[in-house]
C-alpha cells in the first residue's frame, strides 16, 4: 500500500496494489475508487482530504492517545 497527499490540491490517494486502472467510480462527492480490469479496487482518491480524512483521523488518534495516557497514569 502506498499513500500520497497533494497539499496544493488537498487530495489524498491511497493505492492498494500496482495494477492498471481501467475504471474510476464516484462513491460520493469527494471520494473516488479506481478499479482494475477485473473490477478489483486499486486505489481510493479523497478530495478535500484535510476536512474529509486528515482532521477526523487526527482527532481519533488524539482521543485514543489521551485515553491511553489516562489509563496508564
CHARMM-style PDB file with segment names, atoms N, HN, CA, C and O in Angstrom:
ATOM      1  N   UNK     1       0.849  -1.171   0.000  1.00  0.00      PROA
ATOM      2  CA  UNK     1       0.000   0.000   0.000  1.00  0.00      PROA
ATOM      3  C   UNK     1       0.892   1.231   0.000  1.00  0.00      PROA
ATOM      4  O   UNK     1       1.956   1.252   0.619  1.00  0.00      PROA
ATOM      5  N   UNK     2       0.438   2.248  -0.704  1.00  0.00      PROA
ATOM      6  HN  UNK     2      -0.426   2.232  -1.207  1.00  0.00      PROA
ATOM      7  CA  UNK     2       1.175   3.498  -0.795  1.00  0.00      PROA
ATOM      8  C   UNK     2       0.188   4.645  -0.599  1.00  0.00      PROA
ATOM      9  O   UNK     2      -0.928   4.607  -1.117  1.00  0.00      PROA
ATOM     10  N   UNK     3       0.606   5.663   0.153  1.00  0.00      PROA
ATOM     11  HN  UNK     3       1.512   5.694   0.574  1.00  0.00      PROA
ATOM     12  CA  UNK     3      -0.246   6.818   0.410  1.00  0.00      PROA
ATOM     13  C   UNK     3       0.467   8.068  -0.077  1.00  0.00      PROA
ATOM     14  O   UNK     3       1.626   8.308   0.261  1.00  0.00      PROA
ATOM     15  N   UNK     4      -0.243   8.865  -0.879  1.00  0.00      PROA
ATOM     16  HN  UNK     4      -1.185   8.670  -1.153  1.00  0.00      PROA
ATOM     17  CA  UNK     4       0.289  10.135  -1.373  1.00  0.00      PROA
ATOM     18  C   UNK     4      -0.698  11.242  -1.028  1.00  0.00      PROA
ATOM     19  O   UNK     4      -1.913  11.054  -1.092  1.00  0.00      PROA
ATOM     20  N   UNK     5      -0.154  12.398  -0.662  1.00  0.00      PROA
ATOM     21  HN  UNK     5       0.833  12.551  -0.610  1.00  0.00      PROA
ATOM     22  CA  UNK     5      -1.004  13.548  -0.369  1.00  0.00      PROA
ATOM     23  C   UNK     5      -0.487  14.748  -1.146  1.00  0.00      PROA
ATOM     24  O   UNK     5       0.681  15.119  -1.032  1.00  0.00      PROA
ATOM     25  N   UNK     6      -1.369  15.350  -1.937  1.00  0.00      PROA
ATOM     26  HN  UNK     6      -2.318  15.048  -2.029  1.00  0.00      PROA
ATOM     27  CA  UNK     6      -1.051  16.561  -2.671  1.00  0.00      PROA
ATOM     28  C   UNK     6      -1.621  17.729  -1.882  1.00  0.00      PROA
ATOM     29  O   UNK     6      -2.824  17.986  -1.926  1.00  0.00      PROA
ATOM     30  N   UNK     7      -0.766  18.429  -1.166  1.00  0.00      PROA
ATOM     31  HN  UNK     7       0.211  18.220  -1.130  1.00  0.00      PROA
ATOM     32  CA  UNK     7      -1.185  19.516  -0.295  1.00  0.00      PROA
ATOM     33  C   UNK     7      -1.847  20.653  -1.077  1.00  0.00      PROA
ATOM     34  O   UNK     7      -2.836  21.229  -0.626  1.00  0.00      PROA
ATOM     35  N   UNK     8      -1.302  20.968  -2.235  1.00  0.00      PROA
ATOM     36  HN  UNK     8      -0.497  20.500  -2.602  1.00  0.00      PROA
ATOM     37  CA  UNK     8      -1.848  22.068  -3.036  1.00  0.00      PROA
ATOM     38  C   UNK     8      -3.281  21.777  -3.486  1.00  0.00      PROA
ATOM     39  O   UNK     8      -4.136  22.662  -3.445  1.00  0.00      PROA
ATOM     40  N   UNK     9      -3.542  20.547  -3.912  1.00  0.00      PROA
ATOM     41  HN  UNK     9      -2.848  19.828  -3.945  1.00  0.00      PROA
ATOM     42  CA  UNK     9      -4.880  20.159  -4.359  1.00  0.00      PROA
ATOM     43  C   UNK     9      -5.745  19.632  -3.221  1.00  0.00      PROA
ATOM     44  O   UNK     9      -6.960  19.503  -3.370  1.00  0.00      PROA
ATOM     45  N   UNK    10      -5.122  19.328  -2.083  1.00  0.00      PROA
ATOM     46  HN  UNK    10      -4.135  19.433  -1.962  1.00  0.00      PROA
ATOM     47  CA  UNK    10      -5.787  18.744  -0.919  1.00  0.00      PROA
ATOM     48  C   UNK    10      -6.461  17.424  -1.285  1.00  0.00      PROA
ATOM     49  O   UNK    10      -7.619  17.175  -0.952  1.00  0.00      PROA
ATOM     50  N   UNK    11      -5.684  16.582  -1.992  1.00  0.00      PROA
ATOM     51  HN  UNK    11      -4.743  16.785  -2.263  1.00  0.00      PROA
ATOM     52  CA  UNK    11      -6.176  15.267  -2.406  1.00  0.00      PROA
ATOM     53  C   UNK    11      -5.257  14.193  -1.823  1.00  0.00      PROA
ATOM     54  O   UNK    11      -4.035  14.248  -1.959  1.00  0.00      PROA
ATOM     55  N   UNK    12      -5.888  13.215  -1.170  1.00  0.00      PROA
ATOM     56  HN  UNK    12      -6.881  13.171  -1.059  1.00  0.00      PROA
ATOM     57  CA  UNK    12      -5.187  12.070  -0.598  1.00  0.00      PROA
ATOM     58  C   UNK    12      -5.473  10.867  -1.487  1.00  0.00      PROA
ATOM     59  O   UNK    12      -6.627  10.585  -1.810  1.00  0.00      PROA
ATOM     60  N   UNK    13      -4.410  10.154  -1.882  1.00  0.00      PROA
ATOM     61  HN  UNK    13      -3.473  10.383  -1.619  1.00  0.00      PROA
ATOM     62  CA  UNK    13      -4.584   8.964  -2.709  1.00  0.00      PROA
ATOM     63  C   UNK    13      -3.980   7.775  -1.981  1.00  0.00      PROA
ATOM     64  O   UNK    13      -2.816   7.800  -1.583  1.00  0.00      PROA
ATOM     65  N   UNK    14      -4.782   6.741  -1.813  1.00  0.00      PROA
ATOM     66  HN  UNK    14      -5.728   6.721  -2.136  1.00  0.00      PROA
ATOM     67  CA  UNK    14      -4.323   5.504  -1.180  1.00  0.00      PROA
ATOM     68  C   UNK    14      -4.345   4.421  -2.249  1.00  0.00      PROA
ATOM     69  O   UNK    14      -5.398   4.065  -2.777  1.00  0.00      PROA
ATOM     70  N   UNK    15      -3.150   3.904  -2.555  1.00  0.00      PROA
ATOM     71  HN  UNK    15      -2.295   4.193  -2.125  1.00  0.00      PROA
ATOM     72  CA  UNK    15      -3.006   2.886  -3.602  1.00  0.00      PROA
ATOM     73  C   UNK    15      -2.824   1.532  -2.921  1.00  0.00      PROA
ATOM     74  O   UNK    15      -1.887   1.339  -2.146  1.00  0.00      PROA
ATOM     75  N   UNK    16      -3.729   0.594  -3.218  1.00  0.00      PROA
ATOM     76  HN  UNK    16      -4.490   0.751  -3.848  1.00  0.00      PROA
ATOM     77  CA  UNK    16      -3.690  -0.720  -2.592  1.00  0.00      PROA
ATOM     78  C   UNK    16      -2.786  -1.703  -3.309  1.00  0.00      PROA
ATOM     79  O   UNK    16      -2.151  -2.547  -2.677  1.00  0.00      PROA
ATOM     80  N   UNK    17      -2.726  -1.595  -4.627  1.00  0.00      PROA
ATOM     81  HN  UNK    17      -3.241  -0.909  -5.140  1.00  0.00      PROA
ATOM     82  CA  UNK    17      -1.873  -2.515  -5.381  1.00  0.00      PROA
ATOM     83  C   UNK    17      -1.495  -1.897  -6.714  1.00  0.00      PROA
ATOM     84  O   UNK    17      -2.154  -0.978  -7.200  1.00  0.00      PROA
ATOM     85  N   UNK    18      -0.424  -2.415  -7.298  1.00  0.00      PROA
ATOM     86  HN  UNK    18       0.111  -3.162  -6.904  1.00  0.00      PROA
ATOM     87  CA  UNK    18       0.036  -1.937  -8.600  1.00  0.00      PROA
ATOM     88  C   UNK    18      -0.699  -2.684  -9.696  1.00  0.00      PROA
ATOM     89  O   UNK    18      -0.340  -3.808 -10.047  1.00  0.00      PROA
ATOM     90  N   UNK    19      -1.710  -2.062 -10.223  1.00  0.00      PROA
ATOM     91  HN  UNK    19      -2.002  -1.149  -9.938  1.00  0.00      PROA
ATOM     92  CA  UNK    19      -2.470  -2.605 -11.354  1.00  0.00      PROA
ATOM     93  C   UNK    19      -2.874  -1.447 -12.251  1.00  0.00      PROA
ATOM     94  O   UNK    19      -2.964  -0.302 -11.808  1.00  0.00      PROA
ATOM     95  N   UNK    20      -3.110  -1.751 -13.483  1.00  0.00      PROA
ATOM     96  HN  UNK    20      -3.037  -2.681 -13.843  1.00  0.00      PROA
ATOM     97  CA  UNK    20      -3.568  -0.730 -14.414  1.00  0.00      PROA
ATOM     98  C   UNK    20      -5.004  -0.360 -14.072  1.00  0.00      PROA
ATOM     99  O   UNK    20      -5.864  -1.229 -13.924  1.00  0.00      PROA
ATOM    100  N   UNK    21      -5.252   0.931 -13.949  1.00  0.00      PROA
ATOM    101  HN  UNK    21      -4.554   1.637 -14.070  1.00  0.00      PROA
ATOM    102  CA  UNK    21      -6.588   1.430 -13.650  1.00  0.00      PROA
ATOM    103  C   UNK    21      -7.375   1.520 -14.956  1.00  0.00      PROA
ATOM    104  O   UNK    21      -6.943   2.171 -15.906  1.00  0.00      PROA
ATOM    105  N   UNK    22      -8.528   0.863 -14.992  1.00  0.00      PROA
ATOM    106  HN  UNK    22      -8.879   0.334 -14.220  1.00  0.00      PROA
ATOM    107  CA  UNK    22      -9.358   0.901 -16.194  1.00  0.00      PROA
ATOM    108  C   UNK    22     -10.703   1.581 -15.950  1.00  0.00      PROA
ATOM    109  O   UNK    22     -11.431   1.879 -16.897  1.00  0.00      PROA
ATOM    110  N   UNK    23     -11.031   1.825 -14.682  1.00  0.00      PROA
ATOM    111  HN  UNK    23     -10.440   1.583 -13.913  1.00  0.00      PROA
ATOM    112  CA  UNK    23     -12.316   2.447 -14.377  1.00  0.00      PROA
ATOM    113  C   UNK    23     -12.207   3.215 -13.058  1.00  0.00      PROA
ATOM    114  O   UNK    23     -11.521   2.783 -12.132  1.00  0.00      PROA
ATOM    115  N   UNK    24     -12.880   4.336 -12.990  1.00  0.00      PROA
ATOM    116  HN  UNK    24     -13.438   4.686 -13.743  1.00  0.00      PROA
ATOM    117  CA  UNK    24     -12.964   5.108 -11.763  1.00  0.00      PROA
ATOM    118  C   UNK    24     -14.429   5.326 -11.445  1.00  0.00      PROA
ATOM    119  O   UNK    24     -15.201   5.777 -12.291  1.00  0.00      PROA
ATOM    120  N   UNK    25     -14.804   5.002 -10.218  1.00  0.00      PROA
ATOM    121  HN  UNK    25     -14.176   4.636  -9.531  1.00  0.00      PROA
ATOM    122  CA  UNK    25     -16.189   5.171  -9.799  1.00  0.00      PROA
ATOM    123  C   UNK    25     -16.278   6.246  -8.725  1.00  0.00      PROA
ATOM    124  O   UNK    25     -15.463   6.300  -7.804  1.00  0.00      PROA
ATOM    125  N   UNK    26     -17.279   7.094  -8.864  1.00  0.00      PROA
ATOM    126  HN  UNK    26     -17.941   7.051  -9.612  1.00  0.00      PROA
ATOM    127  CA  UNK    26     -17.538   8.111  -7.853  1.00  0.00      PROA
ATOM    128  C   UNK    26     -18.363   7.459  -6.756  1.00  0.00      PROA
ATOM    129  O   UNK    26     -19.490   7.023  -6.995  1.00  0.00      PROA
ATOM    130  N   UNK    27     -17.799   7.392  -5.541  1.00  0.00      PROA
ATOM    131  HN  UNK    27     -16.884   7.746  -5.347  1.00  0.00      PROA
ATOM    132  CA  UNK    27     -18.508   6.795  -4.418  1.00  0.00      PROA
ATOM    133  C   UNK    27     -19.321   7.834  -3.655  1.00  0.00      PROA
ATOM    134  O   UNK    27     -20.377   7.533  -3.099  1.00  0.00      PROA
ATOM    135  N   UNK    28     -18.813   9.056  -3.641  1.00  0.00      PROA
ATOM    136  HN  UNK    28     -17.955   9.300  -4.094  1.00  0.00      PROA
ATOM    137  CA  UNK    28     -19.516  10.199  -3.070  1.00  0.00      PROA
ATOM    138  C   UNK    28     -18.913  11.441  -3.706  1.00  0.00      PROA
ATOM    139  O   UNK    28     -18.040  11.338  -4.568  1.00  0.00      PROA
ATOM    140  N   UNK    29     -19.366  12.600  -3.290  1.00  0.00      PROA
ATOM    141  HN  UNK    29     -20.075  12.684  -2.590  1.00  0.00      PROA
ATOM    142  CA  UNK    29     -18.906  13.848  -3.899  1.00  0.00      PROA
ATOM    143  C   UNK    29     -17.392  14.009  -3.852  1.00  0.00      PROA
ATOM    144  O   UNK    29     -16.798  14.560  -4.779  1.00  0.00      PROA
ATOM    145  N   UNK    30     -16.766  13.536  -2.785  1.00  0.00      PROA
ATOM    146  HN  UNK    30     -17.249  13.089  -2.032  1.00  0.00      PROA
ATOM    147  CA  UNK    30     -15.325  13.721  -2.602  1.00  0.00      PROA
ATOM    148  C   UNK    30     -14.550  12.412  -2.501  1.00  0.00      PROA
ATOM    149  O   UNK    30     -13.417  12.404  -2.020  1.00  0.00      PROA
ATOM    150  N   UNK    31     -15.140  11.309  -2.946  1.00  0.00      PROA
ATOM    151  HN  UNK    31     -16.060  11.315  -3.337  1.00  0.00      PROA
ATOM    152  CA  UNK    31     -14.496  10.007  -2.817  1.00  0.00      PROA
ATOM    153  C   UNK    31     -14.637   9.216  -4.111  1.00  0.00      PROA
ATOM    154  O   UNK    31     -15.741   8.988  -4.605  1.00  0.00      PROA
ATOM    155  N   UNK    32     -13.480   8.798  -4.652  1.00  0.00      PROA
ATOM    156  HN  UNK    32     -12.583   8.982  -4.251  1.00  0.00      PROA
ATOM    157  CA  UNK    32     -13.450   8.068  -5.920  1.00  0.00      PROA
ATOM    158  C   UNK    32     -12.655   6.787  -5.750  1.00  0.00      PROA
ATOM    159  O   UNK    32     -11.631   6.771  -5.066  1.00  0.00      PROA
ATOM    160  N   UNK    33     -13.122   5.715  -6.370  1.00  0.00      PROA
ATOM    161  HN  UNK    33     -13.954   5.728  -6.926  1.00  0.00      PROA
ATOM    162  CA  UNK    33     -12.439   4.428  -6.312  1.00  0.00      PROA
ATOM    163  C   UNK    33     -11.930   4.059  -7.696  1.00  0.00      PROA
ATOM    164  O   UNK    33     -12.664   4.144  -8.681  1.00  0.00      PROA
ATOM    165  N   UNK    34     -10.677   3.652  -7.762  1.00  0.00      PROA
ATOM    166  HN  UNK    34     -10.081   3.583  -6.962  1.00  0.00      PROA
ATOM    167  CA  UNK    34     -10.078   3.181  -9.009  1.00  0.00      PROA
ATOM    168  C   UNK    34     -10.124   1.661  -9.030  1.00  0.00      PROA
ATOM    169  O   UNK    34      -9.829   1.004  -8.031  1.00  0.00      PROA
ATOM    170  N   UNK    35     -10.500   1.107 -10.188  1.00  0.00      PROA
ATOM    171  HN  UNK    35     -10.739   1.641 -10.999  1.00  0.00      PROA
ATOM    172  CA  UNK    35     -10.638  -0.339 -10.341  1.00  0.00      PROA
ATOM    173  C   UNK    35      -9.772  -0.841 -11.493  1.00  0.00      PROA
ATOM    174  O   UNK    35      -9.513  -0.117 -12.454  1.00  0.00      PROA
ATOM    175  N   UNK    36      -9.328  -2.091 -11.378  1.00  0.00      PROA
ATOM    176  HN  UNK    36      -9.538  -2.679 -10.597  1.00  0.00      PROA
ATOM    177  CA  UNK    36      -8.558  -2.688 -12.463  1.00  0.00      PROA
ATOM    178  C   UNK    36      -9.497  -3.426 -13.418  1.00  0.00      PROA
ATOM    179  O   UNK    36     -10.717  -3.348 -13.275  1.00  0.00      PROA
ATOM    180  N   UNK    37      -8.940  -4.129 -14.373  1.00  0.00      PROA
ATOM    181  HN  UNK    37      -7.949  -4.193 -14.490  1.00  0.00      PROA
ATOM    182  CA  UNK    37      -9.716  -4.808 -15.407  1.00  0.00      PROA
ATOM    183  C   UNK    37     -10.663  -5.863 -14.823  1.00  0.00      PROA
ATOM    184  O   UNK    37     -11.692  -6.174 -15.424  1.00  0.00      PROA
ATOM    185  N   UNK    38     -10.316  -6.415 -13.650  1.00  0.00      PROA
ATOM    186  HN  UNK    38      -9.480  -6.162 -13.163  1.00  0.00      PROA
ATOM    187  CA  UNK    38     -11.153  -7.429 -13.003  1.00  0.00      PROA
ATOM    188  C   UNK    38     -12.175  -6.825 -12.040  1.00  0.00      PROA
ATOM    189  O   UNK    38     -12.922  -7.554 -11.387  1.00  0.00      PROA
ATOM    190  N   UNK    39     -12.209  -5.495 -11.951  1.00  0.00      PROA
ATOM    191  HN  UNK    39     -11.603  -4.902 -12.481  1.00  0.00      PROA
ATOM    192  CA  UNK    39     -13.140  -4.833 -11.045  1.00  0.00      PROA
ATOM    193  C   UNK    39     -12.672  -4.788  -9.604  1.00  0.00      PROA
ATOM    194  O   UNK    39     -13.453  -4.502  -8.696  1.00  0.00      PROA
ATOM    195  N   UNK    40     -11.390  -5.073  -9.396  1.00  0.00      PROA
ATOM    196  HN  UNK    40     -10.756  -5.305 -10.133  1.00  0.00      PROA
ATOM    197  CA  UNK    40     -10.804  -5.060  -8.058  1.00  0.00      PROA
ATOM    198  C   UNK    40     -10.335  -3.643  -7.728  1.00  0.00      PROA
ATOM    199  O   UNK    40      -9.766  -2.956  -8.577  1.00  0.00      PROA
ATOM    200  N   UNK    41     -10.580  -3.210  -6.485  1.00  0.00      PROA
ATOM    201  HN  UNK    41     -11.042  -3.767  -5.795  1.00  0.00      PROA
ATOM    202  CA  UNK    41     -10.135  -1.885  -6.063  1.00  0.00      PROA
ATOM    203  C   UNK    41      -8.615  -1.787  -6.117  1.00  0.00      PROA
ATOM    204  O   UNK    41      -7.903  -2.627  -5.567  1.00  0.00      PROA
ATOM    205  N   UNK    42      -8.141  -0.759  -6.782  1.00  0.00      PROA
ATOM    206  HN  UNK    42      -8.719  -0.077  -7.229  1.00  0.00      PROA
ATOM    207  CA  UNK    42      -6.710  -0.488  -6.903  1.00  0.00      PROA
ATOM    208  C   UNK    42      -6.326   0.659  -5.971  1.00  0.00      PROA
ATOM    209  O   UNK    42      -5.248   0.657  -5.376  1.00  0.00      PROA
ATOM    210  N   UNK    43      -7.231   1.645  -5.853  1.00  0.00      PROA
ATOM    211  HN  UNK    43      -8.106   1.647  -6.336  1.00  0.00      PROA
ATOM    212  CA  UNK    43      -6.931   2.790  -5.013  1.00  0.00      PROA
ATOM    213  C   UNK    43      -8.153   3.640  -4.757  1.00  0.00      PROA
ATOM    214  O   UNK    43      -9.188   3.494  -5.409  1.00  0.00      PROA
ATOM    215  N   UNK    44      -8.011   4.534  -3.789  1.00  0.00      PROA
ATOM    216  HN  UNK    44      -7.171   4.652  -3.260  1.00  0.00      PROA
ATOM    217  CA  UNK    44      -9.074   5.467  -3.430  1.00  0.00      PROA
ATOM    218  C   UNK    44      -8.499   6.872  -3.417  1.00  0.00      PROA
ATOM    219  O   UNK    44      -7.414   7.111  -2.887  1.00  0.00      PROA
ATOM    220  N   UNK    45      -9.241   7.795  -4.006  1.00  0.00      PROA
ATOM    221  HN  UNK    45     -10.123   7.601  -4.436  1.00  0.00      PROA
ATOM    222  CA  UNK    45      -8.852   9.206  -4.035  1.00  0.00      PROA
ATOM    223  C   UNK    45      -9.848   9.991  -3.184  1.00  0.00      PROA
ATOM    224  O   UNK    45     -11.057   9.920  -3.404  1.00  0.00      PROA
ATOM    225  N   UNK    46      -9.332  10.733  -2.219  1.00  0.00      PROA
ATOM    226  HN  UNK    46      -8.349  10.790  -2.041  1.00  0.00      PROA
ATOM    227  CA  UNK    46     -10.170  11.518  -1.312  1.00  0.00      PROA
ATOM    228  C   UNK    46      -9.907  12.990  -1.562  1.00  0.00      PROA
ATOM    229  O   UNK    46      -8.808  13.484  -1.311  1.00  0.00      PROA
ATOM    230  N   UNK    47     -10.926  13.694  -2.060  1.00  0.00      PROA
ATOM    231  HN  UNK    47     -11.819  13.292  -2.263  1.00  0.00      PROA
ATOM    232  CA  UNK    47     -10.827  15.134  -2.281  1.00  0.00      PROA
ATOM    233  C   UNK    47     -11.161  15.851  -0.988  1.00  0.00      PROA
ATOM    234  O   UNK    47     -11.830  15.297  -0.116  1.00  0.00      PROA
ATOM    235  N   UNK    48     -10.686  17.105  -0.865  1.00  0.00      PROA
ATOM    236  HN  UNK    48     -10.142  17.555  -1.574  1.00  0.00      PROA
ATOM    237  CA  UNK    48     -10.840  17.876   0.379  1.00  0.00      PROA
ATOM    238  C   UNK    48     -10.376  17.020   1.552  1.00  0.00      PROA
ATOM    239  O   UNK    48     -11.043  16.922   2.582  1.00  0.00      PROA
ATOM    240  N   UNK    49      -9.217  16.407   1.363  1.00  0.00      PROA
ATOM    241  HN  UNK    49      -8.675  16.486   0.527  1.00  0.00      PROA
ATOM    242  CA  UNK    49      -8.705  15.424   2.309  1.00  0.00      PROA
ATOM    243  C   UNK    49      -8.488  15.991   3.699  1.00  0.00      PROA
ATOM    244  O   UNK    49      -8.680  15.284   4.689  1.00  0.00      PROA
ATOM    245  N   UNK    50      -8.094  17.247   3.793  1.00  0.00      PROA
ATOM    246  HN  UNK    50      -7.938  17.821   2.990  1.00  0.00      PROA
ATOM    247  CA  UNK    50      -7.842  17.806   5.122  1.00  0.00      PROA
ATOM    248  C   UNK    50      -9.104  17.775   5.969  1.00  0.00      PROA
ATOM    249  O   UNK    50      -9.023  17.526   7.172  1.00  0.00      PROA
ATOM    250  N   UNK    51     -10.263  18.019   5.381  1.00  0.00      PROA
ATOM    251  HN  UNK    51     -10.329  18.222   4.403  1.00  0.00      PROA
ATOM    252  CA  UNK    51     -11.507  18.001   6.157  1.00  0.00      PROA
ATOM    253  C   UNK    51     -12.175  16.634   6.156  1.00  0.00      PROA
ATOM    254  O   UNK    51     -12.850  16.288   7.125  1.00  0.00      PROA
ATOM    255  N   UNK    52     -12.007  15.850   5.102  1.00  0.00      PROA
ATOM    256  HN  UNK    52     -11.458  16.132   4.315  1.00  0.00      PROA
ATOM    257  CA  UNK    52     -12.689  14.564   4.988  1.00  0.00      PROA
ATOM    258  C   UNK    52     -11.917  13.385   5.562  1.00  0.00      PROA
ATOM    259  O   UNK    52     -12.513  12.346   5.848  1.00  0.00      PROA
ATOM    260  N   UNK    53     -10.620  13.518   5.735  1.00  0.00      PROA
ATOM    261  HN  UNK    53     -10.136  14.362   5.502  1.00  0.00      PROA
ATOM    262  CA  UNK    53      -9.832  12.381   6.210  1.00  0.00      PROA
ATOM    263  C   UNK    53      -8.809  12.767   7.279  1.00  0.00      PROA
ATOM    264  O   UNK    53      -8.761  12.149   8.343  1.00  0.00      PROA
ATOM    265  N   UNK    54      -8.010  13.764   7.005  1.00  0.00      PROA
ATOM    266  HN  UNK    54      -8.050  14.266   6.141  1.00  0.00      PROA
ATOM    267  CA  UNK    54      -6.882  14.068   7.878  1.00  0.00      PROA
ATOM    268  C   UNK    54      -7.329  14.593   9.241  1.00  0.00      PROA
ATOM    269  O   UNK    54      -6.865  14.095  10.267  1.00  0.00      PROA
ATOM    270  N   UNK    55      -8.220  15.589   9.275  1.00  0.00      PROA
ATOM    271  HN  UNK    55      -8.597  15.993   8.442  1.00  0.00      PROA
ATOM    272  CA  UNK    55      -8.689  16.126  10.558  1.00  0.00      PROA
ATOM    273  C   UNK    55      -9.446  15.081  11.371  1.00  0.00      PROA
ATOM    274  O   UNK    55      -9.161  14.931  12.559  1.00  0.00      PROA
ATOM    275  N   UNK    56     -10.401  14.348  10.786  1.00  0.00      PROA
ATOM    276  HN  UNK    56     -10.633  14.470   9.821  1.00  0.00      PROA
ATOM    277  CA  UNK    56     -11.084  13.320  11.580  1.00  0.00      PROA
ATOM    278  C   UNK    56     -10.130  12.247  12.110  1.00  0.00      PROA
ATOM    279  O   UNK    56     -10.255  11.815  13.256  1.00  0.00      PROA
ATOM    280  N   UNK    57      -9.189  11.824  11.287  1.00  0.00      PROA
ATOM    281  HN  UNK    57      -9.087  12.176  10.356  1.00  0.00      PROA
ATOM    282  CA  UNK    57      -8.225  10.821  11.714  1.00  0.00      PROA
ATOM    283  C   UNK    57      -7.336  11.358  12.828  1.00  0.00      PROA
ATOM    284  O   UNK    57      -7.057  10.651  13.796  1.00  0.00      PROA
ATOM    285  N   UNK    58      -6.896  12.591  12.697  1.00  0.00      PROA
ATOM    286  HN  UNK    58      -7.123  13.165  11.910  1.00  0.00      PROA
ATOM    287  CA  UNK    58      -6.067  13.216  13.729  1.00  0.00      PROA
ATOM    288  C   UNK    58      -6.828  13.310  15.048  1.00  0.00      PROA
ATOM    289  O   UNK    58      -6.263  13.063  16.113  1.00  0.00      PROA
ATOM    290  N   UNK    59      -8.108  13.667  14.978  1.00  0.00      PROA
ATOM    291  HN  UNK    59      -8.568  13.868  14.113  1.00  0.00      PROA
ATOM    292  CA  UNK    59      -8.946  13.739  16.185  1.00  0.00      PROA
ATOM    293  C   UNK    59      -9.058  12.373  16.855  1.00  0.00      PROA
ATOM    294  O   UNK    59      -8.916  12.264  18.073  1.00  0.00      PROA
ATOM    295  N   UNK    60      -9.310  11.339  16.067  1.00  0.00      PROA
ATOM    296  HN  UNK    60      -9.425  11.428  15.078  1.00  0.00      PROA
ATOM    297  CA  UNK    60      -9.431   9.988  16.609  1.00  0.00      PROA
ATOM    298  C   UNK    60      -8.139   9.526  17.260  1.00  0.00      PROA
ATOM    299  O   UNK    60      -8.163   8.941  18.342  1.00  0.00      PROA
ATOM    300  N   UNK    61      -7.019   9.782  16.615  1.00  0.00      PROA
ATOM    301  HN  UNK    61      -6.999  10.258  15.735  1.00  0.00      PROA
ATOM    302  CA  UNK    61      -5.722   9.398  17.180  1.00  0.00      PROA
ATOM    303  C   UNK    61      -5.485  10.143  18.482  1.00  0.00      PROA
ATOM    304  O   UNK    61      -5.032   9.554  19.463  1.00  0.00      PROA
ATOM    305  N   UNK    62      -5.786  11.424  18.497  1.00  0.00      PROA
ATOM    306  HN  UNK    62      -6.154  11.902  17.700  1.00  0.00      PROA
ATOM    307  CA  UNK    62      -5.604  12.236  19.702  1.00  0.00      PROA
ATOM    308  C   UNK    62      -6.465  11.722  20.853  1.00  0.00      PROA
ATOM    309  O   UNK    62      -5.995  11.627  21.986  1.00  0.00      PROA
ATOM    310  N   UNK    63      -7.720  11.393  20.568  1.00  0.00      PROA
ATOM    311  HN  UNK    63      -8.103  11.471  19.647  1.00  0.00      PROA
ATOM    312  CA  UNK    63      -8.616  10.881  21.604  1.00  0.00      PROA
ATOM    313  C   UNK    63      -8.132   9.543  22.149  1.00  0.00      PROA
ATOM    314  O   UNK    63      -8.143   9.329  23.361  1.00  0.00      PROA
ATOM    315  N   UNK    64      -7.711   8.648  21.273  1.00  0.00      PROA
ATOM    316  HN  UNK    64      -7.702   8.822  20.288  1.00  0.00      PROA
ATOM    317  CA  UNK    64      -7.212   7.345  21.706  1.00  0.00      PROA
ATOM    318  C   UNK    64      -5.925   7.482  22.517  1.00  0.00      PROA
ATOM    319  O   UNK    64      -5.730   6.787  23.514  1.00  0.00      PROA
ATOM    320  N   UNK    65      -5.065   8.374  22.084  1.00  0.00      PROA
ATOM    321  HN  UNK    65      -5.223   8.938  21.274  1.00  0.00      PROA
ATOM    322  CA  UNK    65      -3.821   8.617  22.812  1.00  0.00      PROA
ATOM    323  C   UNK    65      -4.117   9.163  24.201  1.00  0.00      PROA
ATOM    324  O   UNK    65      -3.493   8.749  25.178  1.00  0.00      PROA
ATOM    325  N   UNK    66      -5.058  10.085  24.295  1.00  0.00      PROA
ATOM    326  HN  UNK    66      -5.565  10.422  23.502  1.00  0.00      PROA
ATOM    327  CA  UNK    66      -5.445  10.665  25.584  1.00  0.00      PROA
ATOM    328  C   UNK    66      -5.998   9.580  26.510  1.00  0.00      PROA
ATOM    329  O   UNK    66      -5.647   9.547  27.689  1.00  0.00      PROA
ATOM    330  N   UNK    67      -6.852   8.699  26.002  1.00  0.00      PROA
ATOM    331  HN  UNK    67      -7.138   8.726  25.044  1.00  0.00      PROA
ATOM    332  CA  UNK    67      -7.397   7.583  26.803  1.00  0.00      PROA
ATOM    333  C   UNK    67      -6.275   6.700  27.326  1.00  0.00      PROA
ATOM    334  O   UNK    67      -6.261   6.329  28.500  1.00  0.00      PROA
ATOM    335  N   UNK    68      -5.336   6.366  26.449  1.00  0.00      PROA
ATOM    336  HN  UNK    68      -5.348   6.668  25.496  1.00  0.00      PROA
ATOM    337  CA  UNK    68      -4.214   5.521  26.831  1.00  0.00      PROA
ATOM    338  C   UNK    68      -3.383   6.161  27.918  1.00  0.00      PROA
ATOM    339  O   UNK    68      -2.992   5.495  28.876  1.00  0.00      PROA
ATOM    340  N   UNK    69      -3.108   7.450  27.781  1.00  0.00      PROA
ATOM    341  HN  UNK    69      -3.426   7.991  27.002  1.00  0.00      PROA
ATOM    342  CA  UNK    69      -2.319   8.168  28.783  1.00  0.00      PROA
ATOM    343  C   UNK    69      -3.060   8.237  30.120  1.00  0.00      PROA
ATOM    344  O   UNK    69      -2.442   8.107  31.176  1.00  0.00      PROA
ATOM    345  N   UNK    70      -4.372   8.439  30.082  1.00  0.00      PROA
ATOM    346  HN  UNK    70      -4.874   8.545  29.224  1.00  0.00      PROA
ATOM    347  CA  UNK    70      -5.158   8.491  31.307  1.00  0.00      PROA
ATOM    348  C   UNK    70      -5.183   7.141  31.999  1.00  0.00      PROA
ATOM    349  O   UNK    70      -5.131   7.082  33.227  1.00  0.00      PROA
ATOM    350  N   UNK    71      -5.261   6.049  31.237  1.00  0.00      PROA
ATOM    351  HN  UNK    71      -5.304   6.097  30.239  1.00  0.00      PROA
ATOM    352  CA  UNK    71      -5.290   4.709  31.807  1.00  0.00      PROA
ATOM    353  C   UNK    71      -3.960   4.309  32.429  1.00  0.00      PROA
ATOM    354  O   UNK    71      -3.921   3.559  33.403  1.00  0.00      PROA
ATOM    355  N   UNK    72      -2.878   4.813  31.861  1.00  0.00      PROA
ATOM    356  HN  UNK    72      -2.910   5.422  31.069  1.00  0.00      PROA
ATOM    357  CA  UNK    72      -1.546   4.442  32.370  1.00  0.00      PROA
ATOM    358  C   UNK    72      -1.090   5.343  33.519  1.00  0.00      PROA
ATOM    359  O   UNK    72      -0.053   5.084  34.130  1.00  0.00      PROA
ATOM    360  N   UNK    73      -1.848   6.387  33.816  1.00  0.00      PROA
ATOM    361  HN  UNK    73      -2.690   6.597  33.320  1.00  0.00      PROA
ATOM    362  CA  UNK    73      -1.456   7.313  34.896  1.00  0.00      PROA
ATOM    363  C   UNK    73      -1.895   6.818  36.259  1.00  0.00      PROA
ATOM    364  OT1 UNK    73      -1.644   7.478  37.266  1.00  0.00      PROA
TER     365      UNK     73
END
